[in-house]
């Protein structure tokens, strides 16, 4: 029997299992998926929890609901990968040998990387919304908050879903307006980037939105520490920003098991061929989603587009054919802009977000780089698509390579 | 893409303002590039970072991130920001004649 092991049962790992399980011959192949716990989180939904739009139950389901029948599932933490030996050591003491390995161990937030972040004010006046716990604690805080200085700060790049901090601001603007206290909240977005977003053209448009919504922008701010006593964040070059409520997007890192395996860069992301998704070091190891060091967005849509490419390349590798499928960096983001509207952007490694109609050229129903109600419905509908189609590895009506048709330069 | 007059020769820069042709770089050009970034004197510590960056680029093909810089150059983050205010990784790469680090997306 030949063995294929998938590490991580998040979006990327689950989709890969669902694509490979039905096509690999059961008499020749044994596929195993490993994760440390049994709950699947719909991470894009965390954003809505602080504003009471989603509850905990909207974003959590048992992982087993999305595994194909007969799949070999192991619940254990991963101790480390020993790539020279072609096996994975698990915390439960077991060893999993493999012929091919897919690493889909994702990325997590690490507030403790910033001095003072997890001291006195953590989950009192300082919150994250990248974990269910953080998002729920923030929801509870916002319910009773009467206003003051709201600071949203990105610690360092890269982060999962680079548009999420902006969406948080836009939704908060909408939320406080509806509560009648918008004028009592001073909005301030503080980022290490030179502008509102990672891509210059979209950054300009999103920057205009910040201005329209009366949100102050401080760019090129690299946080050094949090002064809990004076409720201030301080940059390495001593710029101080005071807050009453700090919503932080802490440092994102790859899983600790990557560090223990000695396979990651300084943030535990695994060096990956940006087109084939194969490890730069080991021929029989592939990486997908947030675990990679690719210069594409760490987003579910990118992981989903990568899954088509990786499926083709894994099939080629096990049949000793050359790897021909190429990931182009395609990412697609529905950006909530508040008041029941949304903006849609679609881009890849080389092409910035452009205006136009999507996914059907000239028709839509979605509009790129424009604020519409339909884009918001797209985002809301997407959760249903995610649970019912995407995770199960079924095709969505969106190409994995970015398309130019329907876009204006 | 812009072309700038620096130290009496024409140097071509890329769209990020970094050297287009790495072979144009020499120590006097580094001083001129630093001047453009409001760094008026390159101290031995500046050179330690610049030389580390150039070495790293030669072996790895990418300029290192700020995290890698602090871990491997022997200079702590606070000092790095004092040497190259705002963005040490980006600024040091520029002065070292390297393209913008890929990590800065």
Interface residues (C-beta under 8 A of the other chain):
Chain A: X156 X157 X158 X192 X198 X220 X222 X224 X235 X236 X237 X265 X266 X267 X295
Chain B: X65 X66 X67 X68 X71 X77 X78 X80 X81 X82 X85 X86 X87 X102 X103 X104 X105
